[in-house]
Amino acid sequence: MIQRTIEQLHTDYLKMFLNLPLIIRKDIIAVIDECPMSYNVCYLEIKSKTEMGERILRYLEKLDLV
């Protein structure tokens, strides 16, 4: 498996997020350090390019969600 760059994952997540219905964005997509995170929370972390955002992107990549 070829690991994509953070920028590629960032772009792919934002494309996916913007195509989601608003009601789905409240759903849990990731659990990092036993903390459940919705699409909205992940979006904020990823958009802000935080360390947690990078961890979320790598987690979602492993699950083949981005």
N, CA, C and O atoms as a Tinker XYZ file with bonds, in Angstrom:
   264  protein
     1  N      0.841000   -1.184000    0.000000    73     2
     2  CA     0.000000    0.000000    0.000000    64     1     3
     3  C      0.882000    1.242000    0.000000    63     2     4     5
     4  O      1.785000    1.373000    0.826000    81     3
     5  N      0.613000    2.146000   -0.927000    73     3     6
     6  CA     1.372000    3.388000   -1.020000    64     5     7
     7  C      0.733000    4.408000   -0.093000    63     6     8     9
     8  O     -0.460000    4.694000   -0.188000    81     7
     9  N      1.539000    4.947000    0.797000    73     7    10
    10  CA     1.030000    5.930000    1.743000    64     9    11
    11  C      1.002000    7.305000    1.084000    63    10    12    13
    12  O      2.009000    7.769000    0.550000    81    11
    13  N     -0.149000    7.943000    1.127000    73    11    14
    14  CA    -0.301000    9.259000    0.524000    64    13    15
    15  C      0.175000   10.341000    1.479000    63    14    16    17
    16  O      0.267000   10.120000    2.686000    81    15
    17  N      0.479000   11.519000    0.929000    73    15    18
    18  CA     0.916000   12.633000    1.765000    64    17    19
    19  C     -0.267000   13.192000    2.544000    63    18    20    21
    20  O     -1.426000   12.966000    2.195000    81    19
    21  N      0.044000   13.915000    3.587000    73    19    22
    22  CA    -0.996000   14.559000    4.390000    64    21    23
    23  C     -1.814000   15.503000    3.521000    63    22    24    25
    24  O     -3.033000   15.574000    3.675000    81    23
    25  N     -1.176000   16.223000    2.620000    73    23    26
    26  CA    -1.894000   17.161000    1.748000    64    25    27
    27  C     -2.897000   16.428000    0.856000    63    26    28    29
    28  O     -4.007000   16.916000    0.643000    81    27
    29  N     -2.517000   15.272000    0.340000    73    27    30
    30  CA    -3.442000   14.492000   -0.488000    64    29    31
    31  C     -4.628000   14.006000    0.339000    63    30    32    33
    32  O     -5.775000   14.075000   -0.104000    81    31
    33  N     -4.345000   13.517000    1.539000    73    31    34
    34  CA    -5.412000   13.055000    2.424000    64    33    35
    35  C     -6.321000   14.212000    2.826000    63    34    36    37
    36  O     -7.541000   14.063000    2.884000    81    35
    37  N     -5.717000   15.360000    3.101000    73    35    38
    38  CA    -6.449000   16.568000    3.474000    64    37    39
    39  C     -7.443000   16.928000    2.365000    63    38    40    41
    40  O     -8.622000   17.161000    2.633000    81    39
    41  N     -6.969000   16.971000    1.148000    73    39    42
    42  CA    -7.816000   17.306000    0.003000    64    41    43
    43  C     -8.931000   16.283000   -0.175000    63    42    44    45
    44  O    -10.083000   16.651000   -0.403000    81    43
    45  N     -8.594000   15.005000   -0.072000    73    43    46
    46  CA    -9.587000   13.944000   -0.248000    64    45    47
    47  C    -10.665000   14.009000    0.835000    63    46    48    49
    48  O    -11.845000   13.814000    0.545000    81    47
    49  N    -10.270000   14.281000    2.075000    73    47    50
    50  CA   -11.258000   14.361000    3.156000    64    49    51
    51  C    -12.198000   15.543000    2.923000    63    50    52    53
    52  O    -13.412000   15.412000    3.074000    81    51
    53  N    -11.642000   16.681000    2.559000    73    51    54
    54  CA   -12.487000   17.860000    2.349000    64    53    55
    55  C    -13.480000   17.629000    1.209000    63    54    56    57
    56  O    -14.632000   18.055000    1.303000    81    55
    57  N    -13.059000   16.969000    0.145000    73    55    58
    58  CA   -13.976000   16.648000   -0.954000    64    57    59
    59  C    -15.093000   15.737000   -0.458000    63    58    60    61
    60  O    -16.265000   15.953000   -0.769000    81    59
    61  N    -14.723000   14.716000    0.316000    73    59    62
    62  CA   -15.710000   13.784000    0.842000    64    61    63
    63  C    -16.681000   14.514000    1.772000    63    62    64    65
    64  O    -17.895000   14.341000    1.666000    81    63
    65  N    -16.147000   15.326000    2.677000    73    63    66
    66  CA   -16.956000   16.018000    3.669000    64    65    67
    67  C    -17.970000   16.949000    3.006000    63    66    68    69
    68  O    -19.135000   16.985000    3.404000    81    67
    69  N    -17.535000   17.691000    2.012000    73    67    70
    70  CA   -18.416000   18.655000    1.360000    64    69    71
    71  C    -19.542000   17.991000    0.584000    63    70    72    73
    72  O    -20.536000   18.644000    0.269000    81    71
    73  N    -19.408000   16.712000    0.269000    73    71    74
    74  CA   -20.454000   15.986000   -0.445000    64    73    75
    75  C    -21.394000   15.219000    0.485000    63    74    76    77
    76  O    -22.343000   14.587000    0.022000    81    75
    77  N    -21.135000   15.271000    1.784000    73    75    78
    78  CA   -21.995000   14.557000    2.738000    64    77    79
    79  C    -23.263000   15.353000    3.020000    63    78    80    81
    80  O    -23.215000   16.581000    3.093000    81    79
    81  N    -24.388000   14.679000    3.178000    73    79    82
    82  CA   -25.592000   15.373000    3.641000    64    81    83
    83  C    -25.361000   15.917000    5.054000    63    82    84    85
    84  O    -24.635000   15.317000    5.846000    81    83
    85  N    -25.975000   17.042000    5.356000    73    83    86
    86  CA   -25.758000   17.692000    6.654000    64    85    87
    87  C    -26.080000   16.777000    7.830000    63    86    88    89
    88  O    -25.381000   16.811000    8.843000    81    87
    89  N    -27.104000   15.977000    7.716000    73    87    90
    90  CA   -27.506000   15.097000    8.819000    64    89    91
    91  C    -26.443000   14.043000    9.139000    63    90    92    93
    92  O    -26.309000   13.634000   10.292000    81    91
    93  N    -25.691000   13.602000    8.136000    73    91    94
    94  CA   -24.649000   12.586000    8.326000    64    93    95
    95  C    -23.429000   13.158000    9.045000    63    94    96    97
    96  O    -22.705000   12.419000    9.712000    81    95
    97  N    -23.198000   14.440000    8.919000    73    95    98
    98  CA   -21.996000   15.059000    9.481000    64    97    99
    99  C    -21.933000   14.980000   11.009000    63    98   100   101
   100  O    -20.880000   15.227000   11.597000    81    99
   101  N    -23.036000   14.642000   11.643000    73    99   102
   102  CA   -23.066000   14.480000   13.109000    64   101   103
   103  C    -22.602000   13.088000   13.533000    63   102   104   105
   104  O    -22.282000   12.866000   14.701000    81   103
   105  N    -22.564000   12.161000   12.595000    73   103   106
   106  CA   -22.213000   10.766000   12.896000    64   105   107
   107  C    -20.735000   10.619000   13.250000    63   106   108   109
   108  O    -19.887000   11.382000   12.787000    81   107
   109  N    -20.455000    9.628000   14.074000    73   107   110
   110  CA   -19.086000    9.312000   14.474000    64   109   111
   111  C    -18.373000    8.619000   13.320000    63   110   112   113
   112  O    -18.899000    7.681000   12.721000    81   111
   113  N    -17.163000    9.096000   13.017000    73   111   114
   114  CA   -16.369000    8.493000   11.950000    64   113   115
   115  C    -15.064000    7.912000   12.481000    63   114   116   117
   116  O    -14.497000    7.000000   11.879000    81   115
   117  N    -14.584000    8.440000   13.613000    73   115   118
   118  CA   -13.286000    7.994000   14.135000    64   117   119
   119  C    -13.309000    7.984000   15.660000    63   118   120   121
   120  O    -14.045000    8.737000   16.298000    81   119
   121  N    -12.479000    7.108000   16.220000    73   119   122
   122  CA   -12.251000    7.079000   17.668000    64   121   123
   123  C    -10.742000    7.135000   17.865000    63   122   124   125
   124  O    -10.023000    6.184000   17.559000    81   123
   125  N    -10.283000    8.257000   18.375000    73   123   126
   126  CA    -8.856000    8.464000   18.611000    64   125   127
   127  C     -8.660000    8.642000   20.115000    63   126   128   129
   128  O     -9.312000    9.482000   20.734000    81   127
   129  N     -7.770000    7.858000   20.693000    73   127   130
   130  CA    -7.521000    7.898000   22.144000    64   129   131
   131  C     -8.821000    7.781000   22.939000    63   130   132   133
   132  O     -9.052000    8.517000   23.898000    81   131
   133  N     -9.665000    6.837000   22.514000    73   131   134
   134  CA   -10.946000    6.558000   23.169000    64   133   135
   135  C    -11.909000    7.734000   23.130000    63   134   136   137
   136  O    -12.850000    7.786000   23.921000    81   135
   137  N    -11.688000    8.677000   22.220000    73   135   138
   138  CA   -12.548000    9.845000   22.084000    64   137   139
   139  C    -13.254000    9.774000   20.727000    63   138   140   141
   140  O    -12.608000    9.911000   19.688000    81   139
   141  N    -14.570000    9.561000   20.728000    73   139   142
   142  CA   -15.295000    9.497000   19.460000    64   141   143
   143  C    -15.363000   10.867000   18.795000    63   142   144   145
   144  O    -15.560000   11.882000   19.462000    81   143
   145  N    -15.198000   10.887000   17.474000    73   143   146
   146  CA   -15.185000   12.140000   16.729000    64   145   147
   147  C    -16.130000   12.053000   15.542000    63   146   148   149
   148  O    -16.111000   11.090000   14.775000    81   147
   149  N    -16.954000   13.079000   15.411000    73   147   150
   150  CA   -17.892000   13.144000   14.298000    64   149   151
   151  C    -17.184000   13.690000   13.059000    63   150   152   153
   152  O    -16.052000   14.168000   13.129000    81   151
   153  N    -17.875000   13.608000   11.935000    73   151   154
   154  CA   -17.348000   14.207000   10.711000    64   153   155
   155  C    -17.052000   15.691000   10.941000    63   154   156   157
   156  O    -16.031000   16.199000   10.477000    81   155
   157  N    -17.950000   16.392000   11.662000    73   155   158
   158  CA   -17.759000   17.827000   11.913000    64   157   159
   159  C    -16.498000   18.108000   12.724000    63   158   160   161
   160  O    -15.733000   19.015000   12.395000    81   159
   161  N    -16.286000   17.341000   13.770000    73   159   162
   162  CA   -15.094000   17.535000   14.606000    64   161   163
   163  C    -13.839000   17.234000   13.799000    63   162   164   165
   164  O    -12.859000   17.976000   13.858000    81   163
   165  N    -13.878000   16.150000   13.051000    73   163   166
   166  CA   -12.729000   15.802000   12.210000    64   165   167
   167  C    -12.461000   16.904000   11.194000    63   166   168   169
   168  O    -11.309000   17.261000   10.943000    81   167
   169  N    -13.523000   17.440000   10.615000    73   167   170
   170  CA   -13.376000   18.523000    9.647000    64   169   171
   171  C    -12.637000   19.710000   10.256000    63   170   172   173
   172  O    -11.717000   20.255000    9.645000    81   171
   173  N    -13.040000   20.106000   11.453000    73   171   174
   174  CA   -12.395000   21.254000   12.104000    64   173   175
   175  C    -10.918000   20.995000   12.381000    63   174   176   177
   176  O    -10.079000   21.868000   12.159000    81   175
   177  N    -10.600000   19.798000   12.865000    73   175   178
   178  CA    -9.205000   19.443000   13.141000    64   177   179
   179  C     -8.381000   19.394000   11.854000    63   178   180   181
   180  O     -7.262000   19.904000   11.801000    81   179
   181  N     -8.946000   18.780000   10.828000    73   179   182
   182  CA    -8.231000   18.631000    9.562000    64   181   183
   183  C     -8.070000   19.977000    8.866000    63   182   184   185
   184  O     -6.995000   20.290000    8.355000    81   183
   185  N     -9.131000   20.768000    8.847000    73   183   186
   186  CA    -9.070000   22.083000    8.204000    64   185   187
   187  C     -8.044000   22.982000    8.877000    63   186   188   189
   188  O     -7.363000   23.764000    8.213000    81   187
   189  N     -7.934000   22.870000   10.201000    73   187   190
   190  CA    -6.975000   23.685000   10.965000    64   189   191
   191  C     -5.552000   23.140000   10.886000    63   190   192   193
   192  O     -4.606000   23.768000   11.362000    81   191
   193  N     -5.416000   21.960000   10.275000    73   191   194
   194  CA    -4.115000   21.307000   10.103000    64   193   195
   195  C     -3.376000   21.115000   11.438000    63   194   196   197
   196  O     -2.188000   21.412000   11.566000    81   195
   197  N     -4.129000   20.607000   12.423000    73   195   198
   198  CA    -3.549000   20.330000   13.735000    64   197   199
   199  C     -2.882000   18.956000   13.723000    63   198   200   201
   200  O     -3.031000   18.182000   12.777000    81   199
   201  N     -2.150000   18.676000   14.790000    73   199   202
   202  CA    -1.535000   17.350000   14.936000    64   201   203
   203  C     -2.624000   16.280000   15.019000    63   202   204   205
   204  O     -2.482000   15.198000   14.451000    81   203
   205  N     -3.708000   16.589000   15.729000    73   203   206
   206  CA    -4.827000   15.657000   15.825000    64   205   207
   207  C     -5.439000   15.437000   14.443000    63   206   208   209
   208  O     -5.842000   14.320000   14.119000    81   207
   209  N     -5.511000   16.468000   13.641000    73   207   210
   210  CA    -6.024000   16.348000   12.281000    64   209   211
   211  C     -5.207000   15.372000   11.459000    63   210   212   213
   212  O     -5.762000   14.585000   10.693000    81   211
   213  N     -3.891000   15.416000   11.612000    73   211   214
   214  CA    -3.023000   14.476000   10.900000    64   213   215
   215  C     -3.257000   13.048000   11.385000    63   214   216   217
   216  O     -3.288000   12.112000   10.586000    81   215
   217  N     -3.422000   12.889000   12.693000    73   215   218
   218  CA    -3.695000   11.559000   13.243000    64   217   219
   219  C     -5.016000   11.021000   12.709000    63   218   220   221
   220  O     -5.122000    9.838000   12.384000    81   219
   221  N     -6.016000   11.880000   12.618000    73   219   222
   222  CA    -7.321000   11.479000   12.093000    64   221   223
   223  C     -7.188000   11.040000   10.642000    63   222   224   225
   224  O     -7.739000   10.012000   10.249000    81   223
   225  N     -6.465000   11.810000    9.854000    73   223   226
   226  CA    -6.288000   11.471000    8.442000    64   225   227
   227  C     -5.600000   10.118000    8.273000    63   226   228   229
   228  O     -6.008000    9.316000    7.433000    81   227
   229  N     -4.567000    9.864000    9.059000    73   227   230
   230  CA    -3.867000    8.573000    8.969000    64   229   231
   231  C     -4.791000    7.426000    9.400000    63   230   232   233
   232  O     -4.761000    6.346000    8.811000    81   231
   233  N     -5.601000    7.666000   10.419000    73   231   234
   234  CA    -6.559000    6.664000   10.885000    64   233   235
   235  C     -7.578000    6.352000    9.786000    63   234   236   237
   236  O     -7.865000    5.187000    9.508000    81   235
   237  N     -8.118000    7.399000    9.166000    73   235   238
   238  CA    -9.103000    7.222000    8.107000    64   237   239
   239  C     -8.481000    6.567000    6.872000    63   238   240   241
   240  O     -9.150000    5.826000    6.152000    81   239
   241  N     -7.214000    6.840000    6.635000    73   239   242
   242  CA    -6.519000    6.197000    5.519000    64   241   243
   243  C     -6.421000    4.692000    5.752000    63   242   244   245
   244  O     -6.629000    3.903000    4.830000    81   243
   245  N     -6.105000    4.295000    6.981000    73   243   246
   246  CA    -6.013000    2.867000    7.305000    64   245   247
   247  C     -7.350000    2.158000    7.113000    63   246   248   249
   248  O     -7.397000    0.980000    6.759000    81   247
   249  N     -8.442000    2.899000    7.354000    73   247   250
   250  CA    -9.777000    2.333000    7.186000    64   249   251
   251  C    -10.275000    2.454000    5.746000    63   250   252   253
   252  O    -11.396000    2.045000    5.445000    81   251
   253  N     -9.462000    3.004000    4.868000    73   251   254
   254  CA    -9.827000    3.249000    3.458000    64   253   255
   255  C    -11.056000    4.138000    3.320000    63   254   256   257
   256  O    -11.880000    3.937000    2.428000    81   255
   257  N    -11.173000    5.110000    4.199000    73   255   258
   258  CA   -12.285000    6.059000    4.109000    64   257   259
   259  C    -11.897000    7.334000    3.360000    63   258   260   261
   260  O    -12.766000    8.083000    2.914000    81   259
   261  N    -10.619000    7.573000    3.224000    73   259   262
   262  CA   -10.138000    8.697000    2.386000    64   261   263
   263  C     -9.097000    8.159000    1.436000    63   262   264
   264  O     -8.547000    8.912000    0.632000    81   263
